[in-house]
Amino acid sequence: MNNIVNTTVNYTSDVLRSNILLLKETYPFLDVFSIGKSVLGVDIPCIKIGNGKKEVFYNAAMHANEWITSVVLMKFVEDLCIAYVGDSNIFGYSTKAIFDNCTIYIAPMCNPDGVDLVTGRLSFNTSAYINANQIANNYPSIPFPSGWKANMQGIDLNLQFPAGWENARQIKSSMGINSPAPRDFVGLSPLVAPESVAIYRFTRKHNFSLILAYHTQGEEIYWQFENYASERAKEIGKEFARVSGYTLADVPYESSFAGYKDWFLQEYAKPGFTVEAGLGESPLPISQFDKIYRDNIGILVLGTVLS
């Protein structure tokens, strides 16, 4: 059978939706739903896999030009399904045991509008593109649209969470970012961007024992926020580093507040990780996909086992 998830193309929200529909058709045990809508009214899809009592949540592409992370999570969904139907292992672990013990929620594209802007799916004569271009004109040092990380309001979705948000505001303001921007604008207050609100509310509805937030780049794993992470989280992080070859690292100070992982650690004191996949300048070329996936399959599987 041919694989459904195409790992050789720029991954737009249309490609994502098409892949999700085909996966659901092929593997009816998948549960697919929306956790909310983007600024442009596009659904933020989520895929539920497994039936276990333990719940984990993986998300990707919160930043527009980090869209390659969407492909990583979608390929993982497909590989899980193939292994489950074939009653085989994945990364040395029984897929059936994973399905029985864990329920995995995967939101592969948290910023669909931004992804469509960066990948060229959004036509340059649309009002959304024109508005984004006007925002970008205020920051000529950031290439457009390749440097765009924000949602279509010019808000950085990973600077929207109530975990040291005021610190983030001061840091970004000192860098000259006080208004809508292609990246690093924290918004006028926490939780005003609809995509961040959707992720926040979805997390609130669940009892996740572990979360993974996928970003690019740097081949690093961030596990800590202030002093909220447990020793167990560090041990899990060490395992993630071992199987991926990535470095378990502290977040650079200027990026260490108001992120989803930060809020999750502060709120729940359970293991939460930001994975900075790949190396280079975002958006990473799709040609890097195979290496990124090989490096990360162990993290994705162990997240269900060690949580």
N, C-alpha and C positions, 0 to 999 in steps of 0.2 A: 504494500500500500504506500502511495506517495505521502510524504509528510504534508501536513496542512499549513504549518507555520513556515513562511518563507523567510529565511534568515539571510537573504542576499539583497533585499530592497530597502529603500527608505520607508520607515514604518509609520504611516499616517493613521489617523483615527478611522478612516474608511477600511484600510487593510486590517486593522485590529478588529473592527466589527465583523467583517467578513470571516476572519479566522475564528472568532468566537462562535459565530453561527454554525460554521462547519464542524467545529469541535463538539458543540452541543448535539448536533445531528449525529455525529459519529459515536459519541460517548454520552448517551442519555443520562448517565448517573451524575454528570456535572450539573450544578445549579448556577444559573447565570442571572444576575440582577444588577440594578443601578444603585449606587450609593448617593447619587446626587447629580446635579447638572453644572456644567461650566458656565462661564460668563456668556458664551454664545448659545447656550441652551443644549449643548451636547452632553449625552449621558456619560457618566464616569462609571464604567462597568466594573463589576467584581465577579470573580469566579470562585465558587465554593467546591472544595474537593475533600472527600473523606467523611467519615461518620463518627470520629472519635470524640471523647469528652473534652480532651485538651484542644484549645484553639490557638492558632498562630495567624499572623497577618503579615503579608509581604506586599509592599507597594513600590511603584517605579514611576519614572518620568514625571516627578513633581516639578522638575525643571525642564523647560521645553527642549533645550539643545542637548539633553541627556536621554533622548528618545531610544537609544540603543538598549537601554535597560528594560524597556517594554518588551523587546524581542527576547531578552534573556528570560523574563518571567513566563512569556507565552510558550517558549520552547520547553521550559520546565513543566508547564501544565501538560503539554502534549506528550512529553517523555514519561511523565507519571501515568498518564492514561494508557499509553502503549504497554508499559511495564505491568500495570494492574490487569489489563485484559489478557496479557500473556502469562500472568501469574509468575512474573520474574522479579528479580531484584533491581534496585536502582542505587548506584553508588555503594553496592554491597549490602544494602538493607532491603528487607522484605517489603515490597510495595503494599501487599495485603495488610501487613502489620501496621504500616503507616496509616492506611485508610481506616483501620479498626481503632487505632489509638488516638488519632489526631484529626481535627478538621482544619483545613488550610483555606484561608481566605486570601485571594490574590487580586489586587487592583493594579493592573499592568500599566495604566496610563492615566495618571491623576490630573494631568494638564493637557487635555486633548487639543484645545485651541492653540496653545503655544507650540505644541508639537507640529500641528498643521502649518503654522506660520513658518517654522524653521525648515520643514521638509519640502516646502513649496506647494503643499496641498491648498493653501489659502490663496486665492487669486489676488493679484496685486491691485485690481480695481474694486475690491470690496471695501466697504467702509471700515471693517475691522482691520484690514491690512493698512489702509491709509492712516487710521488712528494710531496704530502701532508704530508706523514709520515716523509720524509726527513726534511721538514720545521719544523714539530713538534719535531723532535729530538733535535733541537736547543733550545727548551723550555721544558726541561724534567719535570718541575713542573706542566705543564698543561697536564692533562690526554688526551690520544689520543685513539679513535677519539671523545670521549664524551665531551671534553672541547673545541672542534673546533667551532668557531663562524664565521670565515672569509669565503671569497669566495675561489676558488681554486688557486688563486694567493697569498693567504695568506694576503689579504687586508680586513680589517674590513669595511663592506659596510656602516655602520652607523657612520663612521669617515671620510667620503669622500666628505662632502658637504661644500661649501664655506661660512661658518659661524663660524668664529674664528678657521679656520683649523690650522693656524700656532700655536695658543695656544694649540690645541689638540696635534699637533706634539711635542711640547716642553714637555707637560705633559707626554705623552707616552714614549718619549725618556728618560725622567728622571726616568722612571720605567724600563728602560733597553730594550725597544722594539723599535728597529731602522730598522728592516728588516722584510720581510714576516714572519708571525707568525700565530698561530692558532686563535689569538684574539688581538685586540688593535693596530695593525699596520695601520697607517693612509694612507699609500701609499706614493709615491714620490711627489705627488701633488694632489689637489682636483680633483675629477671627472676623474679618470683614470680606475676605475673598471667598466666593462661594465654594470653590474647590477645597480650600483648607477647612472650611466649616463642615463640608461633607465628610472629610476624613476624620475630623474631630468627633462629630456626632456618631459616625459609624463605630469608632473605637469605644466611645462611651457606652454603646449598646452591648458590647461584648466583654468577655473576660479573657483577654489574650494573655497567654503565658510568655509570649515572645513576639517581638516585631522585627522585621528587616525593612529598612528604607533604602532603596537602590538609587545611587547617583553615579556620576562619573566626574572626575577621574582621579588617579593617584595610586591605585592598588593598595588602599588602606582601609582599615575597619575601625570605626569610632564606636566606643562602648560606654563612654562616661559622660555624665553631665553634672558639674559641680561634684557633690559627694553622694549622689543618689544611686549610683550603680552598685550592685552587690558584688561580693567576692565571687559568687557563683557566675555572675555575668562575665566577669573577667576570665574565669576558667573556660566558659563557653567560647568567649572571644579568642582565647588561645587556640582552641580546637579549630575554629573557623580559619585562623591565620595558618595553622598547620596544613589544613587540607587545600587551601587556596594559594599558598605562597605569598599572601598579602601581609602587610605589617599591621599589627594591633597598635593603634596610635592614639594620642590625645588630639583633640580637635584644635586647630589653630585658634587663638583667642578671638580674632576678628570674626570667626564663623561659629562661635561656641554658644550662641543663645537663640532662643525662639524657634528652633527646629522641631519637627515632629518627634524625632527620637528623644530630644531634650525633654519635651513635655511628657512623653510616655514614661520616661524614667522618673521624672519628678512626681508624676501623678500616681504611678502604680508600683514603682520600685521593683519592677520585673525586668528581665533582660531585654534591652532594645539596642539595635545596632544600625548605624549608617554604613553602608558598604560603598566605597568609592571604586567603581569597577574600571578597569582599563587604564591606559596611559596615553597622554597626549593632550591635545586641545579639543574641548567639546565644541561642536558635535563630533564624537569619534566616528571614523569611517566604518561602515558596515563590514568592511574587510577584517576588522578586528574581532568580529563576533565570535568566531570559533574559539579563539584563545580565551576571550572573556568568559564564554560559557563553560569551557573546560575548567577554568580556574574557580568558577562559582557553583558548579553543580554540587560539590561537597557541602558548601555552606547551606544551600537551599534544602538539601536532604537532612543534614544534621540539625537544622533549625526545627524540624518536626520531631526529631528523636531526642534531642537534649533539652528541649523546652520544658 
